Amino acid sequence: MSPGAIGRGQQQAVDVSVVIVSWNTCELLDRCLRALYAASEGLHVEVLVVDNGSSDGSLELVRSHYADARLIANSHNLGFVRANNQALALARGEFVLLLNSDAFLAPDALRTLVAFMRAHPQAGASGPRLSYPDGSLQRSCTRFPALFDELCLMLQLDRLFPDSPLFGRFWLSGWDYSTLREVDVIMGACLMARRAILSQVGLLDETFTMYSEEVDWCYRMRQAGWRLYLVPDAHAVHIWGGSSERVRVDSFVQLFRSRLLFFRKHRGRVASALLKLVFALGSLLRVVAAAPAALYAWLRRRPAHPKLHSYWRLLWAIPGL
């Protein structure tokens, strides 16, 4: 057991309650937990692992190698957000950390985030600088969604003009993540929040079954007067999509469904209807642009690019989103 971890029988004050939801990610979960315990040195850390009905040995891994962690074993997949809430409702720490099973903390990341939160009482939440496994920067902070930004994303104007303060503003264009910055949204792959604010803003909204739940949570924090920060001195590696790789197309459609749900909740019906049109326009343009390559692949008896299938599915799903 890590020197900073707390066993079930102990009653010491908990610095951080770390919540990890896993569904058939045994190897990633093992790496995540090893990194977490290595990063818990000097802290009293409560680890809560929620397993969503895995069949790949995840339960056995936690029970045999991480016996001090509190394991919540669901008989079936309750969904990512609901599973997080199961653990958040039980958390005892001064802070709670939402940590994806495909995110791996650097040795000093946890201490850095805790020190920052204690030094900045106005901060409701914070997050580390994230990178991909190859070391390249992973943009993990955004503005709150707005209709113009969604149009830029669907038309890929943010990629065509990555340095544009207008087209790239959703991804905070021009910021290299090397400086401390107040932000709107912190990616939920690794997000630390004060547990005390849960009674004020509530748990994650379970109408978001997956994706955008942290956007909504951050929005409610900001509405309640809290500030959110990206802390670049803390670092973690994140394999984006590692936990949803096997259901790629369904996850892709769910991503857009959740973005639309945020608009319905916070922007109103008119904005939601316009966002559907933006999604439809962007999907149609992608499908049309990819049609020649798809035809060539069909003639050569090769599979079309998976993105074509994803946008085709999205296009047909939009009326029912």
Secondary structure as the mmCIF struct_conf table of DSSP 4:
data_model
#
loop_
_struct_conf.conf_type_id
_struct_conf.id
_struct_conf.beg_label_comp_id
_struct_conf.beg_label_asym_id
_struct_conf.beg_label_seq_id
_struct_conf.end_label_comp_id
_struct_conf.end_label_asym_id
_struct_conf.end_label_seq_id
TURN_TY1_P TURN_TY1_P1 PRO A 3 GLY A 4
STRN STRN1 ALA A 5 ALA A 5
TURN_TY1_P TURN_TY1_P2 ARG A 8 GLY A 9
HELX_LH_PP_P HELX_LH_PP_P1 GLN A 12 VAL A 14
BEND BEND1 ASP A 15 ASP A 15
STRN STRN2 VAL A 16 SER A 22
BEND BEND2 TRP A 23 ASN A 24
HELX_RH_AL_P HELX_RH_AL_P1 CYS A 26 ALA A 39
TURN_TY1_P TURN_TY1_P3 SER A 40 GLY A 42
BEND BEND3 LEU A 43 LEU A 43
STRN STRN3 VAL A 45 ASN A 52
BEND BEND4 GLY A 53 GLY A 53
BEND BEND5 ASP A 56 GLY A 57
HELX_RH_AL_P HELX_RH_AL_P2 SER A 58 HIS A 65
TURN_TY1_P TURN_TY1_P4 ALA A 67 ASP A 68
BEND BEND6 ALA A 69 ALA A 69
STRN STRN4 ARG A 70 ASN A 74
BEND BEND7 SER A 75 HIS A 76
HELX_RH_AL_P HELX_RH_AL_P3 PHE A 80 LEU A 88
TURN_TY1_P TURN_TY1_P5 ALA A 89 LEU A 90
BEND BEND8 GLY A 93 GLU A 94
STRN STRN5 PHE A 95 LEU A 99
TURN_TY1_P TURN_TY1_P6 SER A 101 ASP A 102
STRN STRN6 ALA A 103 LEU A 105
TURN_TY1_P TURN_TY1_P7 PRO A 107 ASP A 108
HELX_RH_AL_P HELX_RH_AL_P4 ALA A 109 ALA A 119
TURN_TY1_P TURN_TY1_P8 PRO A 121 GLN A 122
STRN STRN7 ALA A 123 SER A 131
TURN_TY1_P TURN_TY1_P9 PRO A 133 ASP A 134
BEND BEND9 GLY A 135 GLY A 135
STRN STRN8 LEU A 137 GLN A 138
STRN STRN9 CYS A 141 THR A 142
HELX_LH_PP_P HELX_LH_PP_P2 ARG A 143 PRO A 145
HELX_RH_AL_P HELX_RH_AL_P5 LEU A 147 MET A 154
TURN_TY1_P TURN_TY1_P10 LEU A 155 GLN A 156
HELX_RH_AL_P HELX_RH_AL_P6 LEU A 157 LEU A 160
BEND BEND10 PHE A 161 PHE A 161
TURN_TY1_P TURN_TY1_P11 PRO A 162 ASP A 163
TURN_TY1_P TURN_TY1_P12 PRO A 165 GLY A 174
BEND BEND11 TYR A 177 TYR A 177
BEND BEND12 THR A 179 THR A 179
STRN STRN10 ARG A 181 VAL A 183
BEND BEND13 ASP A 184 ASP A 184
STRN STRN11 VAL A 185 ILE A 186
TURN_TY1_P TURN_TY1_P13 GLY A 188 ALA A 189
STRN STRN12 CYS A 190 ARG A 194
HELX_RH_3T_P HELX_RH_3T_P1 ARG A 195 ILE A 197
HELX_RH_AL_P HELX_RH_AL_P7 LEU A 198 VAL A 201
BEND BEND14 LEU A 203 LEU A 203
TURN_TY1_P TURN_TY1_P14 GLU A 206 THR A 207
BEND BEND15 THR A 209 SER A 212
HELX_RH_AL_P HELX_RH_AL_P8 GLU A 213 GLN A 223
TURN_TY1_P TURN_TY1_P15 ALA A 224 GLY A 225
STRN STRN13 ARG A 227 HIS A 238
TURN_TY1_P TURN_TY1_P16 TRP A 240 SER A 244
HELX_RH_3T_P HELX_RH_3T_P2 GLU A 245 VAL A 247
HELX_RH_AL_P HELX_RH_AL_P9 ARG A 248 HIS A 266
TURN_TY1_P TURN_TY1_P17 ARG A 267 ARG A 267
HELX_RH_AL_P HELX_RH_AL_P10 ARG A 269 LEU A 299
TURN_TY1_P TURN_TY1_P18 ARG A 300 ARG A 301
HELX_LH_PP_P HELX_LH_PP_P3 PRO A 303 HIS A 305
HELX_RH_AL_P HELX_RH_AL_P11 PRO A 306 ALA A 317
HELX_RH_3T_P HELX_RH_3T_P3 ILE A 318 GLY A 320
#
